[in-house]
């Protein structure tokens, strides 16, 4: 139990800290953005884009890094995905976006993904799901193994899961669907 609480007790990583660490902003630029934010109540990322010419992609990457650091990491074989959550995402979506739905907390769908796939998973959740989503992190190997177990696809396994393999799989699934509808 103390292990579960420890993630809540650490100091949250802030977006400005991530952008400094990545070399995208200096401390004085972050201070200027924070001053502007206090005066206007606009989001930090929006101000960084306009004030410091930071790209939207850089802000999204930094946000994904921040989110991954601030959320908890799970093992999807210890915390077992619930059936009602799994029914909300198709096999294709789960593999394409590396999303393993874990549970429902009220209306919010808790989804496991990896830091590497968080940005893409978020775009999927906000554009496709008709409900709020909360992300937890899993390691690449454990997520792949859990996807293999909960969303099996012939020929796919933990050892074959790479970005290229996923792209080929999604393309094959789309072509199969087109052939069926033709």
N, C-alpha and C positions, 0 to 999 in steps of 0.2 A: 504494500500500500504506500509506503513512504516513497518508493520509486515513482509511482504515479503522480504524487504531489510535487516532486522535485522540479518537474518541468514548469509548474506554475510559479515557483518561487524565484526563478532566475529573472534578472532584469531584462525586460523586453528589448530586443534589438530595434533601433529606429532606422527609418529609411535613409536619413541623412548620414548616419554612421556607415551604412552599407555603401552608399555612393562615395564617401570619402575613402573607404577601404578599397573600393574598385578603382580609385583614381579619377573618378568622374567629376568630383567636386572637392573644393578645399574647405577647411573649417570656416573661413571667413564667408565663403559663399553660402554655406549651410546656415550660418548666423543671419545673413541677409535674408535668406528664404524664410527662416523662422520669424524674423521681425515682420516681414510682409504677411506671413500667415496669421500672426496675431492681429494685424490691422484689418485684414480682409476676410479672414475665416475661409480662404480658399485652400484646397488640398495641397500638401507639400509638393507632390509630383507635378501638378499643374503649374505651380509657381516656378519650380526648377526648370520646366520646359521653356517657359517664357522668359524668365530672368537670366538663365544660364545656358540657354540653347541646348539642353539635354534632350535627346530623342525620346519619343514615347516608348520605343523598344527598350532603351536603356533603363527607363523608369520601371517598366514592367519586369525586366530581368531582376532589377534591384528589389522590387516588391516581392517577387517570387523567392528570392534569397532570404529576405526579411521574414516572410511568412513561414518558410521552411524552418528557419531557426527558432521562431517563436511558438510554433505548434508542437504537439507531441509526436513522438515516433512510436509506432506500434509494430507488433509482429502479427500479421494477419492469420497466423496459425494458433496464436494464443487468444486473440480477440477474434472470434468467429463471425463472419458476415451473416447477417440476419436475412431470412428469405424475403421478407417484405421490402428490404432495401435492394436486394439483388434483382428483384422484379422490375425495378425502375430503370435499369440500364441493360441494353442488349449486349449480346456477345461481341458483336462488331464494335460497338462503342467502348466497351470495357477494354478490349485489346488496342484499338486505335488510339484512345486517349489515356491508356494506362490508368484507368479508374476502377477501383474495386469498392463498390458501395458496401459500407459496413453496417450501418444502422440508421434508424430514423429517430431524431430527437425532436419531438413535436412535428413540425412541418419541415425541419431541416434534415437534409440527407448528409450523413457523415460519409466521406469518401476517402479511401486511402490511395495515395499516389506516391511518386518519388519527387525529390527536389528538382530533378532534371525535367520532369514532365508536368510540373505544377502549373506553369504558365498556360500550357496547352489545355490541361484539364480544367483550369478555371474558365477559359474561353468556351469550352464545351458546356460546362455547367451553367454559365450565364446565358448562353444562346440557345440551348436545347432543353434543359430541365425546367420545369414549371414550378420550381420551388427553390428556396435558399439551400446552399451547400456549404459545408464546413469540411476543410481538408485536414487529414492527418498524414504523416509521412511514414513510408516503409522503405526498406532497402530494395534495391533493384531486383536482387535474386529472390527475396521473400515475396515481393509483389508478383513477380513472374510465376513463381511456384503456386501462389494462391489463385492467380488468374487461370492457370492450367487446371487447377482442381475445380474451381467454381464456374468457369466459363470454358470448358474443354473444346478444343478445335483439333481435328485430326492432324497429326504431324507436328503440332506445336507442343513444345515443352520448355522447361526452364533453360536448358542448354542451347536452344535455338532462338531464344528471344533476343533480337537485336533490333535497332531502329530500322535497318534495311529489311529484315525479315518481316517486321510489322508492316512496313510499306507494301511489300510484295503481297502479304496476306490480305490487306485491305483492298488492294487493287484486284486480287483474285475474287474476293467476295463480291465486289461491285460488278465485275464482269459476269460472274455467275448469276447475280440478280438480274442483270440486263438480259442475259440469255434466256432466263426463265420467263421474263415478261414479254420477250419478242415472239 
